[in-house]
Amino acid sequence: MLNTLLNISYLMYIFNAMPFELRNLNYLEIFNECFILLISYLLLGFSDWIQDVDSKIALGYVLTYLILLNIGINLSIIAY
């Protein structure tokens, strides 16, 4: 939960301060932080809240695809 709180705090800082000189870098940082926040919430599914092993396996695939999507988007932005 501390990770989620810190992530939300950092998102609020980025929205308010816009620390990077280029607007696109600020938007990319916001996008990445939103993905990290989403993944942090989904990681709670691996705790004892969900007892079904098949659901945890499906959640693992969802997390893997989300991480690969994030990496793909960031690499495409770097390439172009």
TIDODO-994933 format. One line per 8 residues: number of its first residue (from 1); their letters; for each residue x, z, y negated of C-alpha. Coordinates in nm, 2 decimals. Last residue first. Layout:
REM TIDODO-994933
NUM	a	X Z Y; ...
***
This chain:
REM TIDODO-994933
80	yaiislni	1.03 -3.35 -0.76; 1.23 -3.20 -0.47; 1.20 -2.84 -0.61; 0.82 -2.87 -0.63; 0.80 -3.02 -0.28; 1.02 -2.73 -0.15; 0.79 -2.47 -0.32; 0.48 -2.63 -0.17
72	ginllily	0.63 -2.65 0.18; 0.75 -2.29 0.17; 0.40 -2.18 0.07; 0.24 -2.38 0.34; 0.48 -2.25 0.60; 0.40 -1.90 0.49; 0.03 -1.97 0.51; 0.07 -2.13 0.85
64	tlvyglai	0.26 -1.83 0.99; 0.01 -1.59 0.85; -0.28 -1.77 1.00; -0.10 -1.79 1.34; -0.03 -1.42 1.33; -0.40 -1.36 1.24; -0.50 -1.55 1.56; -0.26 -1.33 1.76
56	ksdvdqiw	-0.41 -1.02 1.60; -0.76 -1.13 1.68; -0.66 -1.19 2.04; -0.52 -0.84 2.06; -0.85 -0.68 1.96; -0.79 -0.33 1.82; -0.80 -0.42 1.45; -0.77 -0.12 1.22
48	dsfgllly	-0.47 -0.01 1.42; -0.23 -0.20 1.20; -0.17 -0.58 1.24; -0.46 -0.66 1.01; -0.29 -0.48 0.72; -0.05 -0.77 0.72; -0.34 -0.99 0.58; -0.34 -0.79 0.26
40	sillifce	0.04 -0.84 0.22; 0.00 -1.21 0.29; -0.25 -1.25 0.01; -0.03 -1.05 -0.23; 0.27 -1.26 -0.13; 0.07 -1.58 -0.19; -0.04 -1.45 -0.53; 0.32 -1.37 -0.61
32	nfielynl	0.42 -1.73 -0.53; 0.15 -1.88 -0.74; 0.23 -1.65 -1.03; 0.60 -1.75 -1.00; 0.51 -2.12 -0.99; 0.29 -2.08 -1.30; 0.58 -1.91 -1.49; 0.82 -2.17 -1.38
24	nrlefpma	0.58 -2.44 -1.49; 0.56 -2.29 -1.84; 0.93 -2.31 -1.89; 1.11 -2.03 -2.08; 1.04 -1.77 -1.81; 0.91 -1.42 -1.90; 0.54 -1.51 -1.94; 0.49 -1.15 -2.07
16	nfiymlys	0.12 -1.09 -2.01; 0.05 -1.29 -1.69; 0.40 -1.21 -1.55; 0.36 -0.84 -1.61; 0.01 -0.83 -1.46; 0.15 -1.01 -1.15; 0.43 -0.75 -1.13; 0.18 -0.47 -1.13
8	inlltnlm	-0.02 -0.64 -0.86; 0.29 -0.68 -0.65; 0.39 -0.32 -0.71; 0.05 -0.19 -0.60; 0.05 -0.42 -0.29; 0.40 -0.30 -0.19; 0.29 0.06 -0.23; 0.00 0.00 0.00
***
